[in-house]
Amino acid sequence: MSKTYHAEEIEKHNKRKDIWVVIDGKVYDITPFVEEHPGGEEVLFENAGSDATADFNDISHSEDAKQLMKKYEIGVLEGRLPKADNPYKVELMEKPPTQSYLGVAACIVAFAVAFYYFK
């Protein structure tokens, strides 16, 4: 007998290091798979804590992918769970904001060059 989960429990698992999704009524803890996902992590973040059935089926995943899913199955959904309606709802700031660092570095370099030539 599979463990059953309600929507309230699944919706809590929407963090970068704690992602659950529902596909065809089954609950998956895909946290360890995020970095391995061939389609990138963003689509997994978009569906974190929600029903990912439509997105999963739209891609036409291979039989190998469907077999791999079994590894991450933790139970079944009891009741209904809404589809994710907020793209990138996972708190992305848990990862360093690389673009901000690049902007600061570019400003420092520009200032140094300007100081050198215009002193």
Biopython code that builds the backbone (N, CA, C, O; Angstrom):
import numpy as np
from Bio.PDB.StructureBuilder import StructureBuilder

atoms = [
    (1, "MET", "N", (0.839, -1.181, 0.000)),
    (1, "MET", "CA", (0.000, 0.000, 0.000)),
    (1, "MET", "C", (0.886, 1.248, 0.000)),
    (1, "MET", "O", (1.803, 1.365, 0.813)),
    (2, "SER", "N", (0.611, 2.155, -0.895)),
    (2, "SER", "CA", (1.387, 3.393, -1.014)),
    (2, "SER", "C", (0.975, 4.396, 0.054)),
    (2, "SER", "O", (-0.172, 4.425, 0.499)),
    (3, "LYS", "N", (1.937, 5.213, 0.451)),
    (3, "LYS", "CA", (1.639, 6.300, 1.379)),
    (3, "LYS", "C", (0.828, 7.347, 0.627)),
    (3, "LYS", "O", (1.100, 7.622, -0.541)),
    (4, "THR", "N", (-0.162, 7.930, 1.286)),
    (4, "THR", "CA", (-0.983, 8.956, 0.653)),
    (4, "THR", "C", (-0.612, 10.332, 1.207)),
    (4, "THR", "O", (-0.280, 10.482, 2.383)),
    (5, "TYR", "N", (-0.678, 11.322, 0.329)),
    (5, "TYR", "CA", (-0.352, 12.696, 0.687)),
    (5, "TYR", "C", (-1.482, 13.607, 0.252)),
    (5, "TYR", "O", (-2.088, 13.402, -0.800)),
    (6, "HIS", "N", (-1.763, 14.613, 1.065)),
    (6, "HIS", "CA", (-2.760, 15.629, 0.733)),
    (6, "HIS", "C", (-2.054, 16.834, 0.113)),
    (6, "HIS", "O", (-0.845, 17.007, 0.266)),
    (7, "ALA", "N", (-2.815, 17.649, -0.577)),
    (7, "ALA", "CA", (-2.276, 18.827, -1.261)),
    (7, "ALA", "C", (-1.469, 19.709, -0.306)),
    (7, "ALA", "O", (-0.409, 20.211, -0.681)),
    (8, "GLU", "N", (-1.950, 19.901, 0.909)),
    (8, "GLU", "CA", (-1.277, 20.785, 1.856)),
    (8, "GLU", "C", (0.153, 20.330, 2.126)),
    (8, "GLU", "O", (1.056, 21.156, 2.260)),
    (9, "GLU", "N", (0.360, 19.018, 2.205)),
    (9, "GLU", "CA", (1.696, 18.479, 2.461)),
    (9, "GLU", "C", (2.591, 18.661, 1.240)),
    (9, "GLU", "O", (3.750, 19.054, 1.377)),
    (10, "ILE", "N", (2.078, 18.386, 0.074)),
    (10, "ILE", "CA", (2.869, 18.480, -1.156)),
    (10, "ILE", "C", (3.277, 19.922, -1.426)),
    (10, "ILE", "O", (4.413, 20.180, -1.821)),
    (11, "GLU", "N", (2.372, 20.851, -1.219)),
    (11, "GLU", "CA", (2.648, 22.264, -1.500)),
    (11, "GLU", "C", (3.786, 22.830, -0.649)),
    (11, "GLU", "O", (4.399, 23.827, -1.030)),
    (12, "LYS", "N", (4.074, 22.216, 0.487)),
    (12, "LYS", "CA", (5.161, 22.671, 1.352)),
    (12, "LYS", "C", (6.533, 22.377, 0.746)),
    (12, "LYS", "O", (7.523, 23.007, 1.118)),
    (13, "HIS", "N", (6.595, 21.435, -0.172)),
    (13, "HIS", "CA", (7.870, 20.977, -0.730)),
    (13, "HIS", "C", (8.160, 21.715, -2.030)),
    (13, "HIS", "O", (8.134, 21.129, -3.112)),
    (14, "ASN", "N", (8.437, 23.004, -1.906)),
    (14, "ASN", "CA", (8.667, 23.866, -3.065)),
    (14, "ASN", "C", (9.932, 24.703, -2.898)),
    (14, "ASN", "O", (9.989, 25.850, -3.340)),
    (15, "LYS", "N", (10.935, 24.126, -2.264)),
    (15, "LYS", "CA", (12.215, 24.803, -2.060)),
    (15, "LYS", "C", (13.268, 24.168, -2.971)),
    (15, "LYS", "O", (13.118, 23.029, -3.413)),
    (16, "ARG", "N", (14.315, 24.912, -3.240)),
    (16, "ARG", "CA", (15.384, 24.434, -4.120)),
    (16, "ARG", "C", (15.911, 23.063, -3.685)),
    (16, "ARG", "O", (16.212, 22.217, -4.527)),
    (17, "LYS", "N", (16.019, 22.850, -2.401)),
    (17, "LYS", "CA", (16.565, 21.580, -1.906)),
    (17, "LYS", "C", (15.490, 20.664, -1.337)),
    (17, "LYS", "O", (15.779, 19.784, -0.526)),
    (18, "ASP", "N", (14.255, 20.875, -1.763)),
    (18, "ASP", "CA", (13.138, 20.044, -1.301)),
    (18, "ASP", "C", (11.978, 20.200, -2.286)),
    (18, "ASP", "O", (11.077, 21.010, -2.071)),
    (19, "ILE", "N", (12.010, 19.420, -3.364)),
    (19, "ILE", "CA", (11.006, 19.549, -4.423)),
    (19, "ILE", "C", (10.222, 18.258, -4.588)),
    (19, "ILE", "O", (10.775, 17.195, -4.872)),
    (20, "TRP", "N", (8.907, 18.388, -4.398)),
    (20, "TRP", "CA", (7.983, 17.301, -4.701)),
    (20, "TRP", "C", (7.084, 17.756, -5.831)),
    (20, "TRP", "O", (6.750, 18.935, -5.940)),
    (21, "VAL", "N", (6.694, 16.809, -6.671)),
    (21, "VAL", "CA", (5.714, 17.073, -7.724)),
    (21, "VAL", "C", (4.745, 15.904, -7.780)),
    (21, "VAL", "O", (5.026, 14.813, -7.284)),
    (22, "VAL", "N", (3.596, 16.160, -8.398)),
    (22, "VAL", "CA", (2.619, 15.114, -8.643)),
    (22, "VAL", "C", (2.516, 14.935, -10.148)),
    (22, "VAL", "O", (2.380, 15.907, -10.891)),
    (23, "ILE", "N", (2.582, 13.680, -10.594)),
    (23, "ILE", "CA", (2.394, 13.341, -12.004)),
    (23, "ILE", "C", (1.462, 12.151, -12.062)),
    (23, "ILE", "O", (1.740, 11.090, -11.504)),
    (24, "ASP", "N", (0.350, 12.350, -12.747)),
    (24, "ASP", "CA", (-0.672, 11.301, -12.879)),
    (24, "ASP", "C", (-1.077, 10.705, -11.534)),
    (24, "ASP", "O", (-1.255, 9.494, -11.406)),
    (25, "GLY", "N", (-1.217, 11.569, -10.540)),
    (25, "GLY", "CA", (-1.703, 11.138, -9.231)),
    (25, "GLY", "C", (-0.656, 10.531, -8.321)),
    (25, "GLY", "O", (-0.964, 10.176, -7.183)),
    (26, "LYS", "N", (0.573, 10.404, -8.795)),
    (26, "LYS", "CA", (1.646, 9.858, -7.967)),
    (26, "LYS", "C", (2.537, 11.001, -7.500)),
    (26, "LYS", "O", (2.758, 11.973, -8.223)),
    (27, "VAL", "N", (3.046, 10.866, -6.278)),
    (27, "VAL", "CA", (3.881, 11.895, -5.662)),
    (27, "VAL", "C", (5.346, 11.477, -5.789)),
    (27, "VAL", "O", (5.722, 10.346, -5.480)),
    (28, "TYR", "N", (6.166, 12.438, -6.258)),
    (28, "TYR", "CA", (7.588, 12.186, -6.464)),
    (28, "TYR", "C", (8.416, 13.215, -5.707)),
    (28, "TYR", "O", (8.129, 14.412, -5.748)),
    (29, "ASP", "N", (9.446, 12.736, -5.017)),
    (29, "ASP", "CA", (10.440, 13.622, -4.415)),
    (29, "ASP", "C", (11.596, 13.668, -5.404)),
    (29, "ASP", "O", (12.423, 12.758, -5.451)),
    (30, "ILE", "N", (11.645, 14.742, -6.199)),
    (30, "ILE", "CA", (12.643, 14.842, -7.266)),
    (30, "ILE", "C", (13.855, 15.683, -6.863)),
    (30, "ILE", "O", (14.662, 16.059, -7.713)),
    (31, "THR", "N", (13.980, 15.970, -5.595)),
    (31, "THR", "CA", (15.086, 16.794, -5.110)),
    (31, "THR", "C", (16.444, 16.314, -5.622)),
    (31, "THR", "O", (17.221, 17.126, -6.123)),
    (32, "PRO", "N", (16.755, 15.015, -5.511)),
    (32, "PRO", "CA", (18.079, 14.582, -5.955)),
    (32, "PRO", "C", (18.261, 14.602, -7.481)),
    (32, "PRO", "O", (19.382, 14.475, -7.972)),
    (33, "PHE", "N", (17.169, 14.759, -8.222)),
    (33, "PHE", "CA", (17.217, 14.704, -9.678)),
    (33, "PHE", "C", (17.374, 16.074, -10.335)),
    (33, "PHE", "O", (17.638, 16.154, -11.535)),
    (34, "VAL", "N", (17.219, 17.134, -9.578)),
    (34, "VAL", "CA", (17.189, 18.487, -10.147)),
    (34, "VAL", "C", (18.416, 18.772, -11.016)),
    (34, "VAL", "O", (18.272, 19.238, -12.146)),
    (35, "GLU", "N", (19.597, 18.504, -10.514)),
    (35, "GLU", "CA", (20.814, 18.820, -11.260)),
    (35, "GLU", "C", (21.042, 17.889, -12.444)),
    (35, "GLU", "O", (21.801, 18.228, -13.352)),
    (36, "GLU", "N", (20.404, 16.731, -12.453)),
    (36, "GLU", "CA", (20.565, 15.766, -13.537)),
    (36, "GLU", "C", (19.531, 15.933, -14.645)),
    (36, "GLU", "O", (19.698, 15.370, -15.726)),
    (37, "HIS", "N", (18.479, 16.688, -14.400)),
    (37, "HIS", "CA", (17.378, 16.781, -15.356)),
    (37, "HIS", "C", (17.865, 17.335, -16.698)),
    (37, "HIS", "O", (18.374, 18.455, -16.751)),
    (38, "PRO", "N", (17.715, 16.571, -17.776)),
    (38, "PRO", "CA", (18.216, 17.009, -19.084)),
    (38, "PRO", "C", (17.543, 18.273, -19.601)),
    (38, "PRO", "O", (18.137, 18.999, -20.399)),
    (39, "GLY", "N", (16.322, 18.553, -19.167)),
    (39, "GLY", "CA", (15.608, 19.739, -19.624)),
    (39, "GLY", "C", (15.887, 20.982, -18.794)),
    (39, "GLY", "O", (15.258, 22.020, -19.003)),
    (40, "GLY", "N", (16.820, 20.890, -17.858)),
    (40, "GLY", "CA", (17.151, 22.022, -17.004)),
    (40, "GLY", "C", (16.330, 22.033, -15.731)),
    (40, "GLY", "O", (15.310, 21.351, -15.622)),
    (41, "GLU", "N", (16.778, 22.799, -14.792)),
    (41, "GLU", "CA", (16.132, 22.822, -13.476)),
    (41, "GLU", "C", (14.917, 23.739, -13.425)),
    (41, "GLU", "O", (14.045, 23.550, -12.576)),
    (42, "GLU", "N", (14.839, 24.733, -14.315)),
    (42, "GLU", "CA", (13.766, 25.725, -14.246)),
    (42, "GLU", "C", (12.377, 25.098, -14.319)),
    (42, "GLU", "O", (11.483, 25.467, -13.558)),
    (43, "VAL", "N", (12.202, 24.153, -15.233)),
    (43, "VAL", "CA", (10.879, 23.537, -15.377)),
    (43, "VAL", "C", (10.498, 22.771, -14.114)),
    (43, "VAL", "O", (9.319, 22.692, -13.767)),
    (44, "LEU", "N", (11.474, 22.216, -13.435)),
    (44, "LEU", "CA", (11.187, 21.523, -12.176)),
    (44, "LEU", "C", (10.815, 22.534, -11.096)),
    (44, "LEU", "O", (9.918, 22.288, -10.291)),
    (45, "PHE", "N", (11.512, 23.680, -11.082)),
    (45, "PHE", "CA", (11.188, 24.719, -10.108)),
    (45, "PHE", "C", (9.785, 25.264, -10.340)),
    (45, "PHE", "O", (9.061, 25.546, -9.385)),
    (46, "GLU", "N", (9.404, 25.412, -11.592)),
    (46, "GLU", "CA", (8.077, 25.933, -11.923)),
    (46, "GLU", "C", (6.967, 25.052, -11.372)),
    (46, "GLU", "O", (5.890, 25.542, -11.032)),
    (47, "ASN", "N", (7.228, 23.760, -11.285)),
    (47, "ASN", "CA", (6.207, 22.810, -10.860)),
    (47, "ASN", "C", (6.377, 22.328, -9.426)),
    (47, "ASN", "O", (5.628, 21.460, -8.978)),
    (48, "ALA", "N", (7.325, 22.865, -8.715)),
    (48, "ALA", "CA", (7.599, 22.422, -7.346)),
    (48, "ALA", "C", (6.370, 22.568, -6.461)),
    (48, "ALA", "O", (5.744, 23.626, -6.413)),
    (49, "GLY", "N", (6.038, 21.497, -5.766)),
    (49, "GLY", "CA", (4.910, 21.523, -4.842)),
    (49, "GLY", "C", (3.557, 21.520, -5.514)),
    (49, "GLY", "O", (2.562, 21.893, -4.893)),
    (50, "SER", "N", (3.494, 21.105, -6.776)),
    (50, "SER", "CA", (2.220, 21.147, -7.492)),
    (50, "SER", "C", (2.086, 19.971, -8.461)),
    (50, "SER", "O", (2.933, 19.079, -8.506)),
    (51, "ASP", "N", (1.006, 19.997, -9.230)),
    (51, "ASP", "CA", (0.733, 18.947, -10.201)),
    (51, "ASP", "C", (1.466, 19.268, -11.502)),
    (51, "ASP", "O", (1.165, 20.262, -12.163)),
    (52, "ALA", "N", (2.419, 18.430, -11.862)),
    (52, "ALA", "CA", (3.241, 18.638, -13.060)),
    (52, "ALA", "C", (2.813, 17.749, -14.213)),
    (52, "ALA", "O", (3.534, 17.633, -15.204)),
    (53, "THR", "N", (1.659, 17.124, -14.102)),
    (53, "THR", "CA", (1.213, 16.159, -15.114)),
    (53, "THR", "C", (1.185, 16.752, -16.514)),
    (53, "THR", "O", (1.720, 16.153, -17.446)),
    (54, "ALA", "N", (0.577, 17.905, -16.677)),
    (54, "ALA", "CA", (0.440, 18.502, -18.015)),
    (54, "ALA", "C", (1.803, 18.792, -18.622)),
    (54, "ALA", "O", (2.045, 18.460, -19.783)),
    (55, "ASP", "N", (2.697, 19.406, -17.854)),
    (55, "ASP", "CA", (4.035, 19.705, -18.381)),
    (55, "ASP", "C", (4.797, 18.428, -18.706)),
    (55, "ASP", "O", (5.486, 18.360, -19.724)),
    (56, "PHE", "N", (4.683, 17.433, -17.866)),
    (56, "PHE", "CA", (5.383, 16.172, -18.101)),
    (56, "PHE", "C", (4.876, 15.504, -19.381)),
    (56, "PHE", "O", (5.668, 15.033, -20.197)),
    (57, "ASN", "N", (3.566, 15.467, -19.547)),
    (57, "ASN", "CA", (2.998, 14.812, -20.726)),
    (57, "ASN", "C", (3.218, 15.606, -22.006)),
    (57, "ASN", "O", (3.304, 15.016, -23.083)),
    (58, "ASP", "N", (3.312, 16.927, -21.914)),
    (58, "ASP", "CA", (3.552, 17.762, -23.098)),
    (58, "ASP", "C", (4.901, 17.475, -23.742)),
    (58, "ASP", "O", (5.063, 17.672, -24.947)),
    (59, "ILE", "N", (5.852, 17.022, -22.975)),
    (59, "ILE", "CA", (7.209, 16.795, -23.474)),
    (59, "ILE", "C", (7.350, 15.440, -24.170)),
    (59, "ILE", "O", (8.306, 15.240, -24.920)),
    (60, "SER", "N", (6.438, 14.521, -23.945)),
    (60, "SER", "CA", (6.540, 13.161, -24.502)),
    (60, "SER", "C", (7.832, 12.490, -24.042)),
    (60, "SER", "O", (8.684, 12.131, -24.855)),
    (61, "HIS", "N", (7.959, 12.331, -22.752)),
    (61, "HIS", "CA", (9.150, 11.696, -22.182)),
    (61, "HIS", "C", (9.308, 10.265, -22.692)),
    (61, "HIS", "O", (8.326, 9.598, -23.019)),
    (62, "SER", "N", (10.538, 9.812, -22.754)),
    (62, "SER", "CA", (10.860, 8.461, -23.225)),
    (62, "SER", "C", (10.440, 7.425, -22.188)),
    (62, "SER", "O", (10.119, 7.753, -21.045)),
    (63, "GLU", "N", (10.451, 6.180, -22.613)),
    (63, "GLU", "CA", (10.153, 5.079, -21.682)),
    (63, "GLU", "C", (11.234, 4.993, -20.610)),
    (63, "GLU", "O", (10.946, 4.658, -19.461)),
    (64, "ASP", "N", (12.476, 5.294, -20.981)),
    (64, "ASP", "CA", (13.561, 5.295, -19.987)),
    (64, "ASP", "C", (13.300, 6.333, -18.901)),
    (64, "ASP", "O", (13.527, 6.073, -17.719)),
    (65, "ALA", "N", (12.822, 7.510, -19.304)),
    (65, "ALA", "CA", (12.506, 8.563, -18.331)),
    (65, "ALA", "C", (11.383, 8.109, -17.408)),
    (65, "ALA", "O", (11.429, 8.348, -16.201)),
    (66, "LYS", "N", (10.385, 7.462, -17.973)),
    (66, "LYS", "CA", (9.259, 6.985, -17.160)),
    (66, "LYS", "C", (9.703, 5.899, -16.183)),
    (66, "LYS", "O", (9.198, 5.821, -15.064)),
    (67, "GLN", "N", (10.640, 5.069, -16.605)),
    (67, "GLN", "CA", (11.173, 4.051, -15.705)),
    (67, "GLN", "C", (12.004, 4.694, -14.581)),
    (67, "GLN", "O", (11.951, 4.262, -13.430)),
    (68, "LEU", "N", (12.764, 5.722, -14.936)),
    (68, "LEU", "CA", (13.584, 6.426, -13.953)),
    (68, "LEU", "C", (12.725, 7.076, -12.874)),
    (68, "LEU", "O", (13.140, 7.172, -11.719)),
    (69, "MET", "N", (11.540, 7.519, -13.246)),
    (69, "MET", "CA", (10.635, 8.171, -12.293)),
    (69, "MET", "C", (10.315, 7.286, -11.098)),
    (69, "MET", "O", (10.146, 7.777, -9.982)),
    (70, "LYS", "N", (10.235, 6.006, -11.328)),
    (70, "LYS", "CA", (9.868, 5.072, -10.252)),
    (70, "LYS", "C", (10.817, 5.190, -9.063)),
    (70, "LYS", "O", (10.430, 4.968, -7.916)),
    (71, "LYS", "N", (12.053, 5.540, -9.359)),
    (71, "LYS", "CA", (13.073, 5.696, -8.320)),
    (71, "LYS", "C", (12.705, 6.804, -7.331)),
    (71, "LYS", "O", (13.093, 6.752, -6.163)),
    (72, "TYR", "N", (11.953, 7.810, -7.803)),
    (72, "TYR", "CA", (11.645, 8.980, -6.992)),
    (72, "TYR", "C", (10.217, 8.982, -6.436)),
    (72, "TYR", "O", (9.828, 9.909, -5.727)),
    (73, "GLU", "N", (9.448, 7.958, -6.755)),
    (73, "GLU", "CA", (8.058, 7.883, -6.289)),
    (73, "GLU", "C", (8.018, 7.614, -4.789)),
    (73, "GLU", "O", (8.668, 6.698, -4.285)),
    (74, "ILE", "N", (7.227, 8.446, -4.082)),
    (74, "ILE", "CA", (7.127, 8.281, -2.628)),
    (74, "ILE", "C", (5.704, 8.002, -2.159)),
    (74, "ILE", "O", (5.499, 7.679, -0.989)),
    (75, "GLY", "N", (4.715, 8.119, -3.049)),
    (75, "GLY", "CA", (3.344, 7.866, -2.638)),
    (75, "GLY", "C", (2.344, 8.316, -3.683)),
    (75, "GLY", "O", (2.684, 8.514, -4.849)),
    (76, "VAL", "N", (1.096, 8.474, -3.244)),
    (76, "VAL", "CA", (0.026, 8.900, -4.139)),
    (76, "VAL", "C", (-0.703, 10.096, -3.540)),
    (76, "VAL", "O", (-0.741, 10.293, -2.326)),
    (77, "LEU", "N", (-1.276, 10.880, -4.439)),
    (77, "LEU", "CA", (-2.041, 12.052, -4.031)),
    (77, "LEU", "C", (-3.442, 11.635, -3.636)),
    (77, "LEU", "O", (-4.095, 10.861, -4.336)),
    (78, "GLU", "N", (-3.899, 12.157, -2.500)),
    (78, "GLU", "CA", (-5.281, 11.961, -2.096)),
    (78, "GLU", "C", (-5.983, 13.301, -2.267)),
    (78, "GLU", "O", (-5.601, 14.292, -1.645)),
    (79, "GLY", "N", (-6.986, 13.328, -3.092)),
    (79, "GLY", "CA", (-7.686, 14.574, -3.373)),
    (79, "GLY", "C", (-7.130, 15.218, -4.630)),
    (79, "GLY", "O", (-6.675, 14.531, -5.545)),
    (80, "ARG", "N", (-7.172, 16.548, -4.667)),
    (80, "ARG", "CA", (-6.709, 17.290, -5.839)),
    (80, "ARG", "C", (-5.620, 18.273, -5.458)),
    (80, "ARG", "O", (-5.520, 18.709, -4.312)),
    (81, "LEU", "N", (-4.827, 18.603, -6.425)),
    (81, "LEU", "CA", (-3.751, 19.554, -6.237)),
    (81, "LEU", "C", (-3.754, 20.494, -7.425)),
    (81, "LEU", "O", (-3.782, 20.035, -8.567)),
    (82, "PRO", "N", (-3.724, 21.792, -7.189)),
    (82, "PRO", "CA", (-3.748, 22.723, -8.318)),
    (82, "PRO", "C", (-2.454, 22.693, -9.109)),
    (82, "PRO", "O", (-1.388, 22.401, -8.567)),
    (83, "LYS", "N", (-2.557, 22.999, -10.405)),
    (83, "LYS", "CA", (-1.393, 23.145, -11.276)),
    (83, "LYS", "C", (-0.641, 24.382, -10.833)),
    (83, "LYS", "O", (-1.248, 25.357, -10.391)),
    (84, "ALA", "N", (0.681, 24.348, -10.949)),
    (84, "ALA", "CA", (1.494, 25.509, -10.591)),
    (84, "ALA", "C", (1.083, 26.690, -11.448)),
    (84, "ALA", "O", (0.965, 26.562, -12.666)),
    (85, "ASP", "N", (0.866, 27.830, -10.829)),
    (85, "ASP", "CA", (0.473, 29.010, -11.583)),
    (85, "ASP", "C", (1.486, 30.141, -11.439)),
    (85, "ASP", "O", (1.244, 31.255, -11.903)),
    (86, "ASN", "N", (2.604, 29.862, -10.807)),
    (86, "ASN", "CA", (3.598, 30.884, -10.569)),
    (86, "ASN", "C", (4.964, 30.396, -11.055)),
    (86, "ASN", "O", (5.671, 29.713, -10.314)),
    (87, "PRO", "N", (5.347, 30.740, -12.296)),
    (87, "PRO", "CA", (6.654, 30.302, -12.793)),
    (87, "PRO", "C", (7.774, 30.721, -11.847)),
    (87, "PRO", "O", (7.747, 31.806, -11.267)),
    (88, "TYR", "N", (8.739, 29.853, -11.709)),
    (88, "TYR", "CA", (9.907, 30.082, -10.854)),
    (88, "TYR", "C", (9.507, 30.367, -9.418)),
    (88, "TYR", "O", (10.076, 31.247, -8.771)),
    (89, "LYS", "N", (8.531, 29.626, -8.920)),
    (89, "LYS", "CA", (8.073, 29.892, -7.562)),
    (89, "LYS", "C", (9.037, 29.391, -6.499)),
    (89, "LYS", "O", (8.935, 29.786, -5.338)),
    (90, "VAL", "N", (9.970, 28.527, -6.878)),
    (90, "VAL", "CA", (10.983, 28.114, -5.916)),
    (90, "VAL", "C", (11.816, 29.341, -5.575)),
    (90, "VAL", "O", (12.095, 30.173, -6.438)),
    (91, "GLU", "N", (12.198, 29.441, -4.351)),
    (91, "GLU", "CA", (12.978, 30.589, -3.915)),
    (91, "GLU", "C", (14.372, 30.509, -4.514)),
    (91, "GLU", "O", (15.267, 29.878, -3.953)),
    (92, "LEU", "N", (14.545, 31.154, -5.653)),
    (92, "LEU", "CA", (15.798, 31.071, -6.382)),
    (92, "LEU", "C", (16.948, 31.772, -5.679)),
    (92, "LEU", "O", (18.106, 31.530, -6.020)),
    (93, "MET", "N", (16.672, 32.615, -4.724)),
    (93, "MET", "CA", (17.741, 33.317, -4.037)),
    (93, "MET", "C", (18.537, 32.409, -3.113)),
    (93, "MET", "O", (19.511, 32.850, -2.503)),
    (94, "GLU", "N", (18.136, 31.146, -3.002)),
    (94, "GLU", "CA", (18.953, 30.214, -2.246)),
    (94, "GLU", "C", (20.253, 29.953, -2.994)),
    (94, "GLU", "O", (21.208, 29.427, -2.424)),
    (95, "LYS", "N", (20.288, 30.321, -4.266)),
    (95, "LYS", "CA", (21.470, 30.188, -5.100)),
    (95, "LYS", "C", (22.066, 31.585, -5.249)),
    (95, "LYS", "O", (21.315, 32.552, -5.374)),
    (96, "PRO", "N", (23.386, 31.719, -5.241)),
    (96, "PRO", "CA", (23.977, 33.059, -5.339)),
    (96, "PRO", "C", (23.528, 33.787, -6.603)),
    (96, "PRO", "O", (23.440, 33.175, -7.667)),
    (97, "PRO", "N", (23.245, 35.078, -6.503)),
    (97, "PRO", "CA", (22.801, 35.860, -7.658)),
    (97, "PRO", "C", (23.973, 36.218, -8.559)),
    (97, "PRO", "O", (24.527, 37.313, -8.454)),
    (98, "THR", "N", (24.353, 35.306, -9.442)),
    (98, "THR", "CA", (25.521, 35.453, -10.299)),
    (98, "THR", "C", (25.481, 36.739, -11.110)),
    (98, "THR", "O", (26.502, 37.416, -11.228)),
    (99, "GLN", "N", (24.337, 37.094, -11.668)),
    (99, "GLN", "CA", (24.260, 38.291, -12.492)),
    (99, "GLN", "C", (24.615, 39.537, -11.693)),
    (99, "GLN", "O", (25.250, 40.445, -12.229)),
    (100, "SER", "N", (24.228, 39.599, -10.453)),
    (100, "SER", "CA", (24.553, 40.753, -9.619)),
    (100, "SER", "C", (26.057, 40.867, -9.426)),
    (100, "SER", "O", (26.609, 41.965, -9.498)),
    (101, "TYR", "N", (26.722, 39.752, -9.182)),
    (101, "TYR", "CA", (28.166, 39.757, -8.999)),
    (101, "TYR", "C", (28.867, 40.203, -10.271)),
    (101, "TYR", "O", (29.845, 40.948, -10.212)),
    (102, "LEU", "N", (28.378, 39.755, -11.417)),
    (102, "LEU", "CA", (28.976, 40.154, -12.684)),
    (102, "LEU", "C", (28.820, 41.650, -12.917)),
    (102, "LEU", "O", (29.740, 42.299, -13.414)),
    (103, "GLY", "N", (27.675, 42.197, -12.567)),
    (103, "GLY", "CA", (27.443, 43.632, -12.709)),
    (103, "GLY", "C", (28.380, 44.447, -11.838)),
    (103, "GLY", "O", (28.923, 45.457, -12.283)),
    (104, "VAL", "N", (28.570, 44.020, -10.612)),
    (104, "VAL", "CA", (29.474, 44.713, -9.691)),
    (104, "VAL", "C", (30.904, 44.633, -10.214)),
    (104, "VAL", "O", (31.631, 45.626, -10.204)),
    (105, "ALA", "N", (31.302, 43.460, -10.667)),
    (105, "ALA", "CA", (32.660, 43.288, -11.195)),
    (105, "ALA", "C", (32.881, 44.181, -12.413)),
    (105, "ALA", "O", (33.940, 44.795, -12.544)),
    (106, "ALA", "N", (31.899, 44.260, -13.299)),
    (106, "ALA", "CA", (32.020, 45.110, -14.488)),
    (106, "ALA", "C", (32.155, 46.578, -14.095)),
    (106, "ALA", "O", (32.940, 47.309, -14.699)),
    (107, "CYS", "N", (31.411, 47.009, -13.107)),
    (107, "CYS", "CA", (31.497, 48.394, -12.642)),
    (107, "CYS", "C", (32.875, 48.693, -12.049)),
    (107, "CYS", "O", (33.427, 49.769, -12.277)),
    (108, "ILE", "N", (33.419, 47.762, -11.303)),
    (108, "ILE", "CA", (34.737, 47.950, -10.698)),
    (108, "ILE", "C", (35.804, 48.064, -11.786)),
    (108, "ILE", "O", (36.675, 48.931, -11.720)),
    (109, "VAL", "N", (35.730, 47.194, -12.778)),
    (109, "VAL", "CA", (36.697, 47.236, -13.883)),
    (109, "VAL", "C", (36.566, 48.558, -14.632)),
    (109, "VAL", "O", (37.577, 49.194, -14.930)),
    (110, "ALA", "N", (35.357, 48.979, -14.939)),
    (110, "ALA", "CA", (35.143, 50.240, -15.656)),
    (110, "ALA", "C", (35.691, 51.422, -14.853)),
    (110, "ALA", "O", (36.313, 52.321, -15.418)),
    (111, "PHE", "N", (35.465, 51.421, -13.564)),
    (111, "PHE", "CA", (35.974, 52.490, -12.716)),
    (111, "PHE", "C", (37.497, 52.500, -12.720)),
    (111, "PHE", "O", (38.110, 53.564, -12.814)),
    (112, "ALA", "N", (38.110, 51.327, -12.621)),
    (112, "ALA", "CA", (39.567, 51.238, -12.604)),
    (112, "ALA", "C", (40.162, 51.751, -13.917)),
    (112, "ALA", "O", (41.153, 52.481, -13.916)),
    (113, "VAL", "N", (39.547, 51.363, -15.032)),
    (113, "VAL", "CA", (40.031, 51.817, -16.340)),
    (113, "VAL", "C", (39.881, 53.334, -16.445)),
    (113, "VAL", "O", (40.810, 54.018, -16.876)),
    (114, "ALA", "N", (38.743, 53.854, -16.063)),
    (114, "ALA", "CA", (38.507, 55.296, -16.124)),
    (114, "ALA", "C", (39.489, 56.034, -15.226)),
    (114, "ALA", "O", (40.020, 57.070, -15.624)),
    (115, "PHE", "N", (39.740, 55.535, -14.044)),
    (115, "PHE", "CA", (40.685, 56.169, -13.113)),
    (115, "PHE", "C", (42.086, 56.185, -13.697)),
    (115, "PHE", "O", (42.787, 57.192, -13.589)),
    (116, "TYR", "N", (42.506, 55.088, -14.315)),
    (116, "TYR", "CA", (43.825, 54.989, -14.902)),
    (116, "TYR", "C", (44.027, 56.004, -16.026)),
    (116, "TYR", "O", (45.063, 56.665, -16.095)),
    (117, "TYR", "N", (43.038, 56.123, -16.899)),
    (117, "TYR", "CA", (43.167, 57.004, -18.070)),
    (117, "TYR", "C", (42.861, 58.484, -17.765)),
    (117, "TYR", "O", (43.359, 59.361, -18.471)),
    (118, "PHE", "N", (42.083, 58.768, -16.769)),
    (118, "PHE", "CA", (41.654, 60.135, -16.527)),
    (118, "PHE", "C", (42.182, 60.746, -15.223)),
    (118, "PHE", "O", (41.631, 61.735, -14.740)),
    (119, "LYS", "N", (43.223, 60.177, -14.662)),
    (119, "LYS", "CA", (43.724, 60.719, -13.386)),
    (119, "LYS", "C", (44.512, 61.957, -13.544)),
    (119, "LYS", "O", (44.990, 62.515, -12.556)),
]
sb = StructureBuilder()
sb.init_structure("model")
sb.init_model(0)
sb.init_chain("A")
sb.init_seg("    ")
for serial, (resi, resn, name, xyz) in enumerate(atoms, 1):
    if name == "N":
        sb.init_residue(resn, " ", resi, " ")
    sb.init_atom(name, np.array(xyz, "f"), 0.0, 1.0, " ", f" {name:<3s}", serial, name[0])
structure = sb.get_structure()
